[in-house]
Amino acid sequence: MNQERQALLRQLPGVDHVLDLWEEAYPARDLPRSVVVASIRKTLEELRSTILAPDETLDDASFSDSELLRLTERTVNKAMEFNLKHVINATGVVVHTNLGRSLLPESVSRHVAEISSRYSNLEFDLEKGARGSRYTCVEDILCEMSGAEAAMVVNNNAGAVFLSLETLARGKEVVVSRGELVEIGGSFRIPDVMARSGARLVEVGATNRTHLADYEGAIRDDTALLLKVHTSNYGIVGFTSSVPLKDIVALGAKYHLPVMKDLGSGNFVDFSKYGLIKEPTVQETVAAGADVITFSGDKMLGGPQAGIIVGKKDTVERIKKNPINRALRIDKLTLAALEATLHLYRDEAEAVSAIPTLSMLTMPAKVIAAKARRLRDRLKKLGNNRLKVVLINSSSRVGGGSLPLQELPTKCVGIKIDGLSANRIERMMRQATPPVIGRIEDELVVMDMRTVQNEEIAVIAATFEKILAEK
Ligand SMILES: *Cc1c(COP(=O)(O)O)cnc(C)c1O
């Protein structure tokens, strides 16, 4: 280390010195002392690593009292903010797993707030005046909507698949097509979940083609389950063939074997009515006769994170009795959100307009274009000639590992600012309050208006006003 850097390190003051500065500067700021002290430590540590970083240049001014106070204040403010916060999703990915997947409808979040801040009949039967089951509130409506005999809910669909396999096939064999050995993000893979559940995977067919005879040829004394997995996040196209669920159900009946379908996303609305690619609905899957069907609460369903299991009464009862069920149980906030979301589905038109995931997926092009024009006009009104704004056509994505081949034509607002690179603008937007998450396309920062909510348009304009004032 050169002498200059050593000299700078020696100049770095101690925590007590900065604490005195702070208390003198802000005698009235009522903050937890632990936060202030930790923030001062962090600020000094950051300065120390800057001094030691080979390409950084610092001078004495970096340790002036006013600069130390400014840096400390920035760290304190950051520490007082929530880490989990609202961001504006301008990526156009509707079910964005990194940005919270599904947004709850207003009426649903109001119900969650009410149930969570008051006592409720969570496990109390108001008719009998005795202990009740925490799941009754959603089981009946799930059966009503899906046509299934029984229903239950766990923490997420990964949990639902695991619990079902563990209950029905531990120590036994499960027959699955080679074309359906799905991996979804975050390390959920059918073969791995199967191994953890204690069930043995028996792969049949080829990647692109599997026939009924392949399933039948794999059935042995040890076979406990026939499993179909929806290829929710990829498509196999070309010379392909897979066996329809109802044929597998007939095969299962012949050999007295239960049949399970992991639907992945799971939806009660037939999206092909709204111009999207056909996905099997939960109702159709129940009607095809599967014994167990599992799906997510927060993918295309648009509710809270949950894993829903519907199916035949005796099979679902066995899964419910598995002691692991308790470890996967959902809390009352999720239950409240799920029940309120399911209620909206009783009227499909209402579901499609009130559930944000559904309304964004089915949003007419002219509604998106109108949002794009509103943002463009607001940005133009800032009257800053460094800012260039254009409207461009692009394609949104469903996301959440659903409908990977679906094209969703959309309208985006593209931004350039003289003197700032696209990467720089993207970073400033991401670090704004609230953060605005867009993407970069050909040196242009692009905001897809499909996933931007109406009330966020003014907020984005204000963010750009600040960015332009800063740099
Ligand atoms: C998404 C998905 C899962 C996991 O669902 P989570 O709700 O994310 O746990 C399981 N199987 C398939 C086929 C999926 O698409």
The ligand as a Tripos MOL2 file, in Angstrom:
@<TRIPOS>MOLECULE
LIG
   15    15     1     0     0
SMALL
NO_CHARGES

@<TRIPOS>ATOM
      1 C1        -44.7220  -23.3380  -11.2640 C.3       1 LIG1
      2 C2        -44.8060  -24.8160  -11.2730 C.ar      1 LIG1
      3 C3        -44.6500  -25.5380  -10.0760 C.ar      1 LIG1
      4 C4        -44.3260  -24.8780   -8.7500 C.3       1 LIG1
      5 O1        -45.3100  -23.9990   -8.3550 O.3       1 LIG1
      6 P1        -44.9940  -22.9210   -7.1900 P.3       1 LIG1
      7 O2        -46.3290  -22.3550   -6.8820 O.co2     1 LIG1
      8 O3        -44.0450  -21.9530   -7.7820 O.co2     1 LIG1
      9 O4        -44.4130  -23.6590   -6.0540 O.co2     1 LIG1
     10 C5        -44.7510  -26.8970  -10.1460 C.ar      1 LIG1
     11 N1        -45.0010  -27.5260  -11.3070 N.ar      1 LIG1
     12 C6        -45.1630  -26.8590  -12.4830 C.ar      1 LIG1
     13 C7        -45.4390  -27.6240  -13.7230 C.3       1 LIG1
     14 C8        -45.0740  -25.4620  -12.4940 C.ar      1 LIG1
     15 O5        -45.2240  -24.8070  -13.6480 O.3       1 LIG1
@<TRIPOS>BOND
     1     1     2 1
     2     2     3 ar
     3     2    14 ar
     4     3     4 1
     5     3    10 ar
     6     4     5 1
     7     5     6 1
     8     6     7 2
     9     6     8 1
    10     6     9 1
    11    10    11 ar
    12    11    12 ar
    13    12    13 1
    14    12    14 ar
    15    14    15 1
@<TRIPOS>SUBSTRUCTURE
     1 LIG1         1 GROUP 0 **** ****
